Amino acid sequence: MMTTHGYTPLQAGLHYMVLQAMATWLWMWPLVQALPNERNAARRLHRSPAARRAWLTGAMILGTYGLVLIAMSTSADVSHVVALRQLSIPLGVLAAGYWFRERLTPLRLGAIAVMLGGLALVAW
């Protein structure tokens, strides 16, 4: 809708990304404040050296989401963009098994197979 109102794909993706981040913060912050365990975890994180990594991770997630939004606004076939985005899940599971030595249980491998099957169906 934004591109039909004069926004470029880049502008539309970036505007929507910022609006999404603001909306997420608006519903998450009161929830974190209302739950004692979450409130305490947020305080511990804020005072820890891991806070910088948490902010960096959040920025990277937001950035990759922005790239997906921009790709969606420039693509004629959005289903291919979605399928490519979802490919990161099985790749992430395989990378965790390789680099972090996480167990690749039959359930995980089966789930990856189902997901790859679905991605193949979308691609064809």
C-alpha positions in Angstrom: 0.0 0.0 0.0 2.8 2.4 0.8 4.4 2.1 -2.6 1.1 2.9 -4.3 1.1 6.2 -2.3 4.4 7.4 -3.6 6.9 5.7 -1.3 9.9 4.0 -2.8 10.4 0.4 -1.8 13.3 1.5 0.4 11.2 4.2 2.1 8.2 1.8 2.5 10.4 -0.9 4.1 12.2 1.4 6.4 9.0 3.2 7.6 7.2 0.0 8.2 10.2 -1.4 10.1 10.3 1.6 12.4 6.6 1.4 13.0 6.8 -2.3 13.7 9.6 -1.8 16.2 7.7 1.0 18.0 4.5 -1.1 18.2 6.4 -4.0 19.5 8.0 -1.8 22.2 4.6 -0.3 23.1 3.1 -3.7 24.0 6.2 -5.4 25.3 7.4 -2.8 27.8 4.2 -2.7 29.9 4.2 -6.5 29.9 7.8 -6.7 31.1 7.0 -4.2 33.8 3.9 -6.1 34.9 5.7 -9.4 35.3 8.1 -9.5 38.3 10.4 -12.2 36.8 10.7 -10.3 33.5 11.2 -7.0 35.2 14.1 -8.4 37.3 15.6 -10.1 34.2 15.5 -6.7 32.3 17.2 -5.0 35.3 19.9 -7.7 35.4 20.4 -7.4 31.6 20.6 -3.6 31.7 23.4 -3.8 34.2 25.3 -6.6 32.6 28.0 -6.7 29.9 25.6 -8.7 27.8 23.4 -5.6 27.3 25.6 -4.4 24.4 25.2 -7.8 22.7 21.5 -7.7 23.3 21.1 -4.3 21.6 23.4 -5.4 18.7 21.3 -8.5 18.3 18.1 -6.5 18.3 19.5 -4.1 15.7 20.6 -7.0 13.5 17.1 -8.6 13.7 15.5 -5.3 12.9 17.9 -4.8 10.0 17.3 -8.2 8.5 13.6 -7.6 8.9 14.0 -4.3 7.0 15.8 -6.1 4.2 12.9 -8.6 3.9 10.4 -5.8 3.8 12.3 -4.0 1.1 12.6 -7.2 -0.9 8.9 -7.8 -0.5 8.0 -4.3 -1.8 10.2 -4.8 -4.9 9.2 -8.3 -5.7 6.4 -9.2 -8.0 6.1 -12.7 -6.3 6.3 -12.2 -2.6 6.0 -15.9 -1.9 9.5 -16.4 -3.2 10.8 -13.8 -0.7 9.0 -15.5 2.1 10.3 -18.9 1.1 13.9 -17.6 1.0 13.4 -15.9 4.4 12.2 -19.1 5.9 15.2 -21.0 4.5 17.2 -19.3 7.3 15.5 -21.5 9.9 16.8 -24.9 8.7 20.1 -23.3 7.9 20.3 -21.9 11.4 19.5 -25.4 12.9 22.2 -27.0 10.8 24.7 -24.3 11.7 23.9 -24.7 15.4 24.5 -28.4 15.1 27.8 -27.8 13.4 29.2 -24.8 15.3 27.6 -25.2 18.7 27.4 -29.0 18.7 23.7 -28.9 19.4 22.0 -32.3 19.0 20.2 -32.8 15.7 17.5 -35.1 17.0 15.2 -37.0 14.7 12.4 -34.6 15.5 14.5 -31.6 14.5 15.7 -33.3 11.3 12.1 -34.3 10.5 10.9 -30.7 11.0 13.7 -29.4 8.8 12.7 -32.0 6.1 9.0 -30.9 6.3 10.0 -27.2 6.1 12.3 -27.8 3.1 9.5 -29.7 1.4 7.2 -26.8 1.9 9.8 -24.4 0.6 10.3 -26.6 -2.5 6.5 -26.5 -3.1 6.4 -22.7 -2.8 9.3 -22.5 -5.3 7.6 -24.6 -7.9 
